[in-house]
Amino acid sequence: MTPAPKFFIIAGEPSGDRLGAALMAGLQQLSPSVEFAGIGGPLMQAQGLQSLFPMEELSIMGIVEVLPKLRHLLRRVQQSADAAVAFGPTALITIDSPDFCLRVSKKVKAVSDIPVVHYVAPSVWAWRPERAVKMARSVDHVLTLLPFEPPLMQEAGMSADFVGHPVVAEPRADAQAVADFRAAHGIGPNQPVLTVLPGSRSGEVARMGPVFRDVVLRLGVEAPEVRVIIPSVANRVEELQQMFAGSGAIILDPRGRPPEETEAEKRACYAGSAAALATSGTVSLELAANDVPMVIAYDMNPITGYLTRRMALVSTVTLVNIVTDTRAVPEFLFRDCNADTIYPAIHRLLSDPQAGAEQHDAMRATMQALGQGGEPPGLRAARSVLEFVK
């Protein structure tokens, strides 16, 4: 009798937690006796994972930003690799967060023959194309989110399957859920809502939060009818409450609440939004899935930013723009990331119903390209993993 599969899964940030939860649900559907261990956030824990340590410790981005915590992160790398080997999994599954995950997989490969699956291909089409070859030394199989990525991974020596993105299969809030959300937060039925998303990592919030606050404060003066909602992860709530104090913004606090409840609240927020201002990242796909016109902004430490710009192979960072080969979503990056440049774009989306028309077309095309209408991506990813480990 074939033993039940067991997987050691590592996710390092909220977007990875979302991917991991969908994958775990798919694996449990296809193989109900499957076992899990590893590192993940609240969504993966809701699927039955007991996290080795808090996932939030890994949510750090940027060369300069990592340096003060490097020693601690390296200890976590070793701890994770030791735990993975001790668990004796059918495969190690690492999700995004390559700076951490690939270090773990390298250590696991050095002392075992455990197969390694990496979920989310490195964006070698955007920068540092040599990363695929380097990754192939410690990764056997790749699950990609974008349809054009498998050949790039196969060329580097790994097997790969396009599985789509779980965001295309997530439910959307209906009119009643939106009405309930508005009533719960004292928002009138005709008041426009701006969703503001300054990021989930501490460095992102510290850098992007003040810029977004300035936009919100200006809106309060020039368009006081707009209500601003800021969905937050648990460990950023107090920081955001202090940062946006006096601005009139409503912070959605997930602390002490079931993950499914806070996810439903966030979906209702998105579905009821006229526009969004967001830090670049996976959240742009969540907004696109809910057909919310958006403005994307991003800045980072000057040294990290300089190095990133030098290595970039593309001129846009938003996946909607990349997948559709358009510039439908406005971006304000690095030096352009300030309230003076961002505010007019946000005001236009909020005041002109036609301003988001091009975005609506691009967002729908992106969802189709990422697998909307087909088998749920989490299930496709699970099927790919099980076929690979056979």
C-alpha positions as a Markdown table, in Angstrom:
| # | Residue | x | y | z |
|---|---|---|---|---|
| 1 | Met | 0.0 | 0.0 | 0.0 |
| 2 | Thr | 1.4 | 3.4 | -1.0 |
| 3 | Pro | 2.0 | 5.6 | 2.1 |
| 4 | Ala | 0.1 | 8.9 | 2.4 |
| 5 | Pro | 2.1 | 11.8 | 0.9 |
| 6 | Lys | 3.5 | 14.4 | 3.4 |
| 7 | Phe | 4.8 | 17.8 | 2.4 |
| 8 | Phe | 7.0 | 20.4 | 4.2 |
| 9 | Ile | 5.7 | 23.7 | 3.0 |
| 10 | Ile | 7.3 | 27.2 | 3.5 |
| 11 | Ala | 5.6 | 30.5 | 2.8 |
| 12 | Gly | 7.3 | 33.8 | 3.8 |
| 13 | Glu | 4.6 | 36.5 | 3.3 |
| 14 | Pro | 0.9 | 37.0 | 2.9 |
| 15 | Ser | 0.8 | 36.4 | -0.8 |
| 16 | Gly | 2.6 | 33.1 | -0.3 |
| 17 | Asp | 0.3 | 32.2 | 2.5 |
| 18 | Arg | -2.6 | 32.6 | 0.1 |
| 19 | Leu | -1.0 | 30.4 | -2.5 |
| 20 | Gly | 0.0 | 27.8 | 0.1 |
| 21 | Ala | -3.6 | 27.6 | 1.5 |
| 22 | Ala | -5.1 | 27.0 | -2.0 |
| 23 | Leu | -2.4 | 24.4 | -2.7 |
| 24 | Met | -3.0 | 22.6 | 0.6 |
| 25 | Ala | -6.8 | 22.6 | 0.0 |
| 26 | Gly | -6.1 | 21.1 | -3.4 |
| 27 | Leu | -3.8 | 18.4 | -2.0 |
| 28 | Gln | -6.3 | 17.5 | 0.6 |
| 29 | Gln | -9.0 | 17.2 | -2.0 |
| 30 | Leu | -6.9 | 14.8 | -4.2 |
| 31 | Ser | -5.2 | 13.0 | -1.3 |
| 32 | Pro | -7.3 | 13.3 | 1.9 |
| 33 | Ser | -4.7 | 11.6 | 4.1 |
| 34 | Val | -2.0 | 14.0 | 3.2 |
| 35 | Glu | 0.2 | 15.4 | 6.1 |
| 36 | Phe | 1.7 | 18.9 | 6.3 |
| 37 | Ala | 4.5 | 20.6 | 8.3 |
| 38 | Gly | 6.3 | 23.8 | 7.7 |
| 39 | Ile | 5.9 | 27.6 | 7.9 |
| 40 | Gly | 2.9 | 29.7 | 7.0 |
| 41 | Gly | 0.4 | 32.3 | 7.9 |
| 42 | Pro | -3.2 | 32.3 | 9.1 |
| 43 | Leu | -4.7 | 30.9 | 5.8 |
| 44 | Met | -2.3 | 28.0 | 5.7 |
| 45 | Gln | -2.9 | 27.4 | 9.5 |
| 46 | Ala | -6.6 | 27.3 | 8.8 |
| 47 | Gln | -5.8 | 24.4 | 6.4 |
| 48 | Gly | -4.2 | 22.5 | 9.3 |
| 49 | Leu | -0.6 | 23.7 | 9.3 |
| 50 | Gln | 1.2 | 24.2 | 12.6 |
| 51 | Ser | 3.8 | 26.9 | 11.7 |
| 52 | Leu | 7.3 | 26.2 | 12.9 |
| 53 | Phe | 7.6 | 29.9 | 13.8 |
| 54 | Pro | 5.7 | 33.1 | 12.8 |
| 55 | Met | 5.8 | 33.6 | 9.1 |
| 56 | Glu | 6.0 | 37.4 | 9.6 |
| 57 | Glu | 9.7 | 37.0 | 10.6 |
| 58 | Leu | 10.4 | 36.3 | 6.9 |
| 59 | Ser | 8.4 | 39.2 | 5.4 |
| 60 | Ile | 11.4 | 41.4 | 4.6 |
| 61 | Met | 12.3 | 42.8 | 1.2 |
| 62 | Gly | 15.3 | 44.6 | -0.1 |
| 63 | Ile | 19.0 | 44.3 | 0.1 |
| 64 | Val | 19.7 | 47.0 | 2.6 |
| 65 | Glu | 16.5 | 46.2 | 4.6 |
| 66 | Val | 17.6 | 42.5 | 5.2 |
| 67 | Leu | 21.1 | 43.3 | 6.5 |
| 68 | Pro | 20.1 | 44.1 | 10.2 |
| 69 | Lys | 18.2 | 40.9 | 10.5 |
| 70 | Leu | 20.5 | 38.7 | 8.4 |
| 71 | Arg | 22.0 | 36.7 | 11.3 |
| 72 | His | 18.5 | 35.8 | 12.7 |
| 73 | Leu | 17.3 | 34.9 | 9.2 |
| 74 | Leu | 20.2 | 32.6 | 8.6 |
| 75 | Arg | 19.4 | 30.8 | 11.9 |
| 76 | Arg | 15.8 | 30.4 | 10.7 |
| 77 | Val | 17.1 | 29.0 | 7.4 |
| 78 | Gln | 19.1 | 26.3 | 9.3 |
| 79 | Gln | 16.2 | 25.6 | 11.6 |
| 80 | Ser | 13.8 | 25.2 | 8.7 |
| 81 | Ala | 16.1 | 22.9 | 6.7 |
| 82 | Asp | 16.7 | 20.7 | 9.8 |
| 83 | Ala | 13.0 | 20.5 | 10.5 |
| 84 | Ala | 12.3 | 19.6 | 6.8 |
| 85 | Val | 14.8 | 16.8 | 6.8 |
| 86 | Ala | 13.6 | 15.5 | 10.1 |
| 87 | Phe | 10.0 | 15.4 | 8.9 |
| 88 | Gly | 11.0 | 13.2 | 5.9 |
| 89 | Pro | 8.6 | 14.7 | 3.4 |
| 90 | Thr | 7.5 | 13.3 | 0.1 |
| 91 | Ala | 8.7 | 16.7 | -1.2 |
| 92 | Leu | 9.7 | 20.1 | 0.1 |
| 93 | Ile | 7.5 | 22.8 | -1.3 |
| 94 | Thr | 8.8 | 26.4 | -1.1 |
| 95 | Ile | 6.6 | 29.3 | -2.1 |
| 96 | Asp | 8.0 | 32.5 | -3.5 |
| 97 | Ser | 10.4 | 34.4 | -1.0 |
| 98 | Pro | 13.4 | 33.1 | -2.9 |
| 99 | Asp | 16.1 | 34.7 | -0.8 |
| 100 | Phe | 14.9 | 32.5 | 2.2 |
| 101 | Cys | 13.4 | 29.5 | 0.4 |
| 102 | Leu | 16.2 | 28.7 | -1.9 |
| 103 | Arg | 18.7 | 28.8 | 1.0 |
| 104 | Val | 16.6 | 26.3 | 2.8 |
| 105 | Ser | 16.3 | 24.1 | -0.3 |
| 106 | Lys | 20.0 | 24.2 | -0.9 |
| 107 | Lys | 20.7 | 23.0 | 2.7 |
| 108 | Val | 18.1 | 20.2 | 2.3 |
| 109 | Lys | 19.6 | 19.1 | -0.9 |
| 110 | Ala | 23.1 | 19.0 | 0.6 |
| 111 | Val | 22.1 | 16.3 | 3.1 |
| 112 | Ser | 19.1 | 14.4 | 1.5 |
| 113 | Asp | 17.5 | 13.4 | -1.8 |
| 114 | Ile | 14.2 | 15.1 | -0.9 |
| 115 | Pro | 12.6 | 16.5 | -4.1 |
| 116 | Val | 12.0 | 20.2 | -4.1 |
| 117 | Val | 9.1 | 22.0 | -5.7 |
| 118 | His | 9.1 | 25.8 | -5.9 |
| 119 | Tyr | 5.8 | 27.7 | -6.3 |
| 120 | Val | 6.1 | 31.0 | -8.2 |
| 121 | Ala | 8.8 | 31.1 | -10.9 |
| 122 | Pro | 11.4 | 33.9 | -10.4 |
| 123 | Ser | 10.6 | 36.8 | -12.8 |
| 124 | Val | 13.7 | 36.2 | -14.9 |
| 125 | Trp | 11.9 | 38.0 | -17.8 |
| 126 | Ala | 12.0 | 41.1 | -15.6 |
| 127 | Trp | 15.5 | 41.1 | -14.0 |
| 128 | Arg | 18.4 | 38.8 | -13.2 |
| 129 | Pro | 17.8 | 36.1 | -15.8 |
| 130 | Glu | 20.6 | 34.0 | -14.4 |
| 131 | Arg | 18.5 | 33.2 | -11.3 |
| 132 | Ala | 16.8 | 30.3 | -13.1 |
| 133 | Val | 20.0 | 28.5 | -13.7 |
| 134 | Lys | 21.1 | 29.1 | -10.1 |
| 135 | Met | 17.7 | 27.9 | -8.8 |
| 136 | Ala | 18.0 | 24.7 | -10.8 |
| 137 | Arg | 20.8 | 23.5 | -8.5 |
| 138 | Ser | 18.4 | 23.1 | -5.6 |
| 139 | Val | 14.9 | 22.9 | -7.2 |
| 140 | Asp | 13.5 | 20.1 | -9.3 |
| 141 | His | 10.0 | 21.3 | -10.3 |
| 142 | Val | 8.4 | 24.7 | -10.6 |
| 143 | Leu | 4.8 | 25.8 | -10.4 |
| 144 | Thr | 4.3 | 29.0 | -12.5 |
| 145 | Leu | 1.7 | 31.7 | -12.3 |
| 146 | Leu | 2.2 | 33.1 | -15.8 |
| 147 | Pro | 1.6 | 31.0 | -18.9 |
| 148 | Phe | 4.9 | 32.1 | -20.6 |
| 149 | Glu | 7.2 | 31.0 | -17.8 |
| 150 | Pro | 7.4 | 27.1 | -18.1 |
| 151 | Pro | 9.8 | 27.2 | -21.1 |
| 152 | Leu | 12.1 | 29.6 | -19.2 |
| 153 | Met | 12.3 | 27.2 | -16.3 |
| 154 | Gln | 12.7 | 24.1 | -18.5 |
| 155 | Glu | 15.5 | 25.7 | -20.4 |
| 156 | Ala | 17.3 | 26.1 | -17.1 |
| 157 | Gly | 17.0 | 22.4 | -16.3 |
| 158 | Met | 13.8 | 22.1 | -14.2 |
| 159 | Ser | 10.4 | 20.6 | -15.0 |
| 160 | Ala | 7.6 | 23.2 | -14.8 |
| 161 | Asp | 3.8 | 23.5 | -15.1 |
| 162 | Phe | 1.7 | 26.6 | -15.6 |
| 163 | Val | -1.0 | 26.3 | -12.9 |
| 164 | Gly | -2.5 | 29.8 | -12.9 |
| 165 | His | -3.1 | 32.0 | -9.9 |
| 166 | Pro | -5.5 | 31.2 | -7.1 |
| 167 | Val | -6.8 | 34.7 | -7.2 |
| 168 | Val | -8.9 | 33.9 | -10.3 |
| 169 | Ala | -10.9 | 31.3 | -8.3 |
| 170 | Glu | -11.5 | 33.3 | -5.2 |
| 171 | Pro | -15.2 | 34.3 | -4.5 |
| 172 | Arg | -16.3 | 37.9 | -5.0 |
| 173 | Ala | -18.6 | 39.7 | -2.6 |
| 174 | Asp | -22.2 | 40.1 | -3.7 |
| 175 | Ala | -24.3 | 43.3 | -3.5 |
| 176 | Gln | -25.7 | 42.3 | -0.1 |
| 177 | Ala | -22.2 | 41.8 | 1.4 |
| 178 | Val | -21.1 | 45.2 | 0.1 |
| 179 | Ala | -24.2 | 46.8 | 1.6 |
| 180 | Asp | -23.6 | 45.1 | 4.9 |
| 181 | Phe | -19.9 | 46.2 | 4.9 |
| 182 | Arg | -20.9 | 49.8 | 4.2 |
| 183 | Ala | -23.5 | 49.8 | 6.9 |
| 184 | Ala | -21.1 | 48.3 | 9.4 |
| 185 | His | -18.6 | 51.2 | 8.8 |
| 186 | Gly | -21.1 | 54.0 | 8.4 |
| 187 | Ile | -20.5 | 54.5 | 4.7 |
| 188 | Gly | -23.5 | 55.9 | 2.8 |
| 189 | Pro | -24.7 | 54.0 | -0.3 |
| 190 | Asn | -23.6 | 56.7 | -2.7 |
| 191 | Gln | -20.3 | 57.6 | -1.0 |
| 192 | Pro | -17.2 | 56.6 | -3.1 |
| 193 | Val | -14.7 | 54.3 | -1.4 |
| 194 | Leu | -10.9 | 54.4 | -1.9 |
| 195 | Thr | -9.1 | 51.3 | -0.7 |
| 196 | Val | -5.5 | 52.1 | 0.3 |
| 197 | Leu | -2.9 | 49.3 | 0.6 |
| 198 | Pro | 0.5 | 50.4 | 1.8 |
| 199 | Gly | 1.9 | 46.9 | 2.0 |
| 200 | Ser | 2.3 | 44.2 | 4.6 |
| 201 | Arg | 6.0 | 44.2 | 5.2 |
| 202 | Ser | 7.4 | 46.5 | 7.9 |
| 203 | Gly | 9.8 | 48.3 | 5.5 |
| 204 | Glu | 7.0 | 48.8 | 2.9 |
| 205 | Val | 4.6 | 50.4 | 5.4 |
| 206 | Ala | 7.3 | 52.6 | 6.9 |
| 207 | Arg | 8.3 | 53.9 | 3.4 |
| 208 | Met | 4.9 | 53.9 | 1.6 |
| 209 | Gly | 2.6 | 54.8 | 4.5 |
| 210 | Pro | 3.6 | 58.4 | 4.8 |
| 211 | Val | 3.3 | 59.0 | 1.0 |
| 212 | Phe | -0.2 | 57.4 | 1.0 |
| 213 | Arg | -1.2 | 59.3 | 4.2 |
| 214 | Asp | -0.4 | 62.6 | 2.3 |
| 215 | Val | -2.7 | 61.5 | -0.5 |
| 216 | Val | -5.4 | 60.6 | 2.0 |
| 217 | Leu | -5.1 | 64.0 | 3.8 |
| 218 | Arg | -5.3 | 65.9 | 0.5 |
| 219 | Leu | -8.4 | 63.9 | -0.4 |
| 220 | Gly | -9.9 | 64.8 | 2.9 |
| 221 | Val | -9.6 | 68.5 | 2.0 |
| 222 | Glu | -10.5 | 68.4 | -1.7 |
| 223 | Ala | -12.9 | 65.4 | -1.8 |
| 224 | Pro | -14.3 | 64.9 | 1.7 |
| 225 | Glu | -17.1 | 62.7 | 0.5 |
| 226 | Val | -14.6 | 59.9 | -0.3 |
| 227 | Arg | -14.2 | 57.3 | 2.5 |
| 228 | Val | -10.8 | 55.7 | 2.8 |
| 229 | Ile | -10.5 | 52.0 | 3.9 |
| 230 | Ile | -7.1 | 50.4 | 4.7 |
| 231 | Pro | -7.2 | 46.6 | 5.1 |
| 232 | Ser | -4.3 | 45.5 | 7.3 |
| 233 | Val | -2.5 | 42.3 | 8.4 |
| 234 | Ala | -2.5 | 41.7 | 12.1 |
| 235 | Asn | 1.1 | 42.8 | 12.8 |
| 236 | Arg | 0.7 | 46.2 | 11.0 |
| 237 | Val | -2.5 | 47.4 | 12.6 |
| 238 | Glu | -1.1 | 49.6 | 15.4 |
| 239 | Glu | 1.5 | 51.1 | 13.1 |
| 240 | Leu | -1.2 | 52.0 | 10.5 |
| 241 | Gln | -3.5 | 53.4 | 13.2 |
| 242 | Gln | -0.8 | 55.7 | 14.4 |
| 243 | Met | 0.3 | 56.7 | 10.9 |
| 244 | Phe | -3.2 | 57.5 | 9.7 |
| 245 | Ala | -4.5 | 59.0 | 12.9 |
| 246 | Gly | -6.7 | 62.1 | 12.2 |
| 247 | Ser | -7.0 | 61.3 | 8.5 |
| 248 | Gly | -10.5 | 59.8 | 8.8 |
| 249 | Ala | -9.3 | 56.5 | 7.3 |
| 250 | Ile | -10.8 | 53.2 | 8.6 |
| 251 | Ile | -8.3 | 50.5 | 9.4 |
| 252 | Leu | -9.7 | 47.0 | 9.0 |
| 253 | Asp | -8.3 | 45.1 | 12.0 |
| 254 | Pro | -8.1 | 41.2 | 11.6 |
| 255 | Arg | -6.8 | 40.5 | 15.1 |
| 256 | Gly | -8.8 | 38.0 | 17.0 |
| 257 | Arg | -11.1 | 37.1 | 14.1 |
| 258 | Pro | -11.3 | 34.0 | 12.0 |
| 259 | Pro | -9.3 | 34.3 | 8.7 |
| 260 | Glu | -12.4 | 33.5 | 6.6 |
| 261 | Glu | -14.3 | 36.4 | 8.2 |
| 262 | Thr | -11.5 | 38.9 | 7.6 |
| 263 | Glu | -11.1 | 37.7 | 4.0 |
| 264 | Ala | -14.8 | 38.1 | 3.4 |
| 265 | Glu | -14.6 | 41.6 | 4.8 |
| 266 | Lys | -11.7 | 42.5 | 2.6 |
| 267 | Arg | -13.5 | 41.1 | -0.5 |
| 268 | Ala | -16.5 | 43.3 | 0.4 |
| 269 | Cys | -14.2 | 46.3 | 0.7 |
| 270 | Tyr | -12.7 | 45.6 | -2.7 |
| 271 | Ala | -16.1 | 45.0 | -4.4 |
| 272 | Gly | -17.4 | 48.3 | -3.0 |
| 273 | Ser | -14.4 | 50.4 | -4.0 |
| 274 | Ala | -14.4 | 53.0 | -6.7 |
| 275 | Ala | -10.6 | 52.9 | -6.9 |
| 276 | Ala | -7.5 | 51.7 | -5.0 |
| 277 | Leu | -4.1 | 53.0 | -4.2 |
| 278 | Ala | -1.7 | 50.2 | -3.7 |
| 279 | Thr | 1.9 | 49.3 | -3.2 |
| 280 | Ser | 3.2 | 47.1 | -6.0 |
| 281 | Gly | 2.8 | 43.4 | -5.4 |
| 282 | Thr | 0.4 | 40.5 | -5.6 |
| 283 | Val | -2.4 | 42.7 | -4.2 |
| 284 | Ser | -2.7 | 44.3 | -7.7 |
| 285 | Leu | -4.1 | 40.9 | -8.9 |
| 286 | Glu | -6.6 | 40.8 | -6.0 |
| 287 | Leu | -7.8 | 44.2 | -7.1 |
| 288 | Ala | -7.9 | 43.2 | -10.7 |
| 289 | Ala | -9.9 | 40.1 | -9.8 |
| 290 | Asn | -12.5 | 42.4 | -8.2 |
| 291 | Asp | -12.3 | 44.8 | -11.2 |
| 292 | Val | -11.1 | 47.8 | -9.1 |
| 293 | Pro | -9.3 | 50.5 | -11.0 |
| 294 | Met | -6.0 | 51.2 | -9.3 |
| 295 | Val | -2.9 | 53.3 | -9.1 |
| 296 | Ile | 0.3 | 51.5 | -8.2 |
| 297 | Ala | 3.2 | 53.1 | -6.3 |
| 298 | Tyr | 6.5 | 51.8 | -5.0 |
| 299 | Asp | 9.7 | 53.1 | -3.5 |
| 300 | Met | 12.5 | 51.4 | -1.6 |
| 301 | Asn | 15.8 | 52.2 | 0.0 |
| 302 | Pro | 17.8 | 54.4 | -2.4 |
| 303 | Ile | 20.6 | 51.8 | -2.8 |
| 304 | Thr | 18.2 | 48.9 | -3.3 |
| 305 | Gly | 16.3 | 51.0 | -5.7 |
| 306 | Tyr | 19.3 | 51.9 | -7.7 |
| 307 | Leu | 20.5 | 48.3 | -8.0 |
| 308 | Thr | 17.0 | 47.2 | -9.0 |
| 309 | Arg | 16.7 | 49.8 | -11.7 |
| 310 | Arg | 20.1 | 48.9 | -13.1 |
| 311 | Met | 19.1 | 45.2 | -13.4 |
| 312 | Ala | 15.5 | 45.6 | -14.6 |
| 313 | Leu | 14.6 | 44.2 | -18.0 |
| 314 | Val | 11.0 | 45.6 | -18.1 |
| 315 | Ser | 9.6 | 49.1 | -17.7 |
| 316 | Thr | 6.6 | 48.2 | -15.6 |
| 317 | Val | 6.1 | 46.3 | -12.3 |
| 318 | Thr | 2.4 | 45.7 | -12.4 |
| 319 | Leu | 1.3 | 42.2 | -13.5 |
| 320 | Val | -1.8 | 43.6 | -15.2 |
| 321 | Asn | 0.5 | 45.7 | -17.4 |
| 322 | Ile | 3.0 | 42.9 | -17.9 |
| 323 | Val | 0.4 | 40.2 | -18.8 |
| 324 | Thr | -1.5 | 42.4 | -21.2 |
| 325 | Asp | 1.6 | 44.3 | -22.6 |
| 326 | Thr | -0.1 | 47.6 | -21.8 |
| 327 | Arg | 0.4 | 50.5 | -19.5 |
| 328 | Ala | -3.3 | 50.5 | -18.4 |
| 329 | Val | -2.5 | 50.8 | -14.7 |
| 330 | Pro | -0.7 | 54.0 | -13.8 |
| 331 | Glu | 2.5 | 53.5 | -11.9 |
| 332 | Phe | 4.5 | 55.9 | -9.7 |
| 333 | Leu | 7.9 | 54.4 | -8.9 |
| 334 | Phe | 11.0 | 55.5 | -7.0 |
| 335 | Arg | 11.4 | 59.3 | -7.6 |
| 336 | Asp | 7.9 | 59.6 | -8.9 |
| 337 | Cys | 6.5 | 58.0 | -5.8 |
| 338 | Asn | 5.2 | 61.1 | -4.0 |
| 339 | Ala | 1.8 | 62.6 | -3.2 |
| 340 | Asp | 2.1 | 65.4 | -5.8 |
| 341 | Thr | 2.3 | 62.9 | -8.6 |
| 342 | Ile | 0.0 | 60.2 | -7.2 |
| 343 | Tyr | -2.9 | 62.4 | -6.1 |
| 344 | Pro | -4.0 | 63.6 | -9.6 |
| 345 | Ala | -4.2 | 60.0 | -10.9 |
| 346 | Ile | -6.3 | 59.0 | -7.9 |
| 347 | His | -8.5 | 62.0 | -8.1 |
| 348 | Arg | -9.1 | 61.3 | -11.8 |
| 349 | Leu | -10.2 | 57.7 | -11.1 |
| 350 | Leu | -12.6 | 58.9 | -8.4 |
| 351 | Ser | -14.1 | 61.8 | -10.3 |
| 352 | Asp | -14.2 | 60.5 | -13.9 |
| 353 | Pro | -16.2 | 57.2 | -14.4 |
| 354 | Gln | -14.5 | 56.7 | -17.8 |
| 355 | Ala | -11.0 | 57.0 | -16.4 |
| 356 | Gly | -10.8 | 53.3 | -15.5 |
| 357 | Ala | -12.3 | 52.0 | -18.7 |
| 358 | Glu | -8.9 | 50.9 | -20.2 |
| 359 | Gln | -8.1 | 49.2 | -16.9 |
| 360 | His | -11.3 | 47.2 | -16.8 |
| 361 | Asp | -10.4 | 45.6 | -20.2 |
| 362 | Ala | -6.9 | 44.9 | -19.2 |
| 363 | Met | -7.9 | 43.4 | -15.8 |
| 364 | Arg | -10.4 | 41.0 | -17.4 |
| 365 | Ala | -7.8 | 39.9 | -20.0 |
| 366 | Thr | -5.3 | 39.3 | -17.2 |
| 367 | Met | -7.7 | 37.1 | -15.2 |
| 368 | Gln | -8.4 | 35.0 | -18.4 |
| 369 | Ala | -4.7 | 34.6 | -19.0 |
| 370 | Leu | -4.1 | 33.5 | -15.4 |
| 371 | Gly | -6.7 | 30.7 | -15.7 |
| 372 | Gln | -10.1 | 32.1 | -14.9 |
| 373 | Gly | -12.9 | 29.8 | -16.0 |
| 374 | Gly | -10.7 | 26.6 | -15.8 |
| 375 | Glu | -9.9 | 24.3 | -13.0 |
| 376 | Pro | -9.1 | 26.2 | -9.8 |
| 377 | Pro | -5.4 | 27.0 | -9.8 |
| 378 | Gly | -4.9 | 25.5 | -6.3 |
| 379 | Leu | -6.2 | 22.2 | -7.5 |
| 380 | Arg | -4.1 | 22.4 | -10.7 |
| 381 | Ala | -1.0 | 23.1 | -8.5 |
| 382 | Ala | -1.8 | 20.1 | -6.3 |
| 383 | Arg | -2.3 | 17.9 | -9.3 |
| 384 | Ser | 1.1 | 19.0 | -10.7 |
| 385 | Val | 2.8 | 18.3 | -7.4 |
| 386 | Leu | 1.3 | 14.8 | -7.0 |
| 387 | Glu | 2.2 | 13.9 | -10.6 |
| 388 | Phe | 5.7 | 15.2 | -10.1 |
| 389 | Val | 6.3 | 13.1 | -6.9 |
| 390 | Lys | 5.1 | 10.0 | -8.6 |
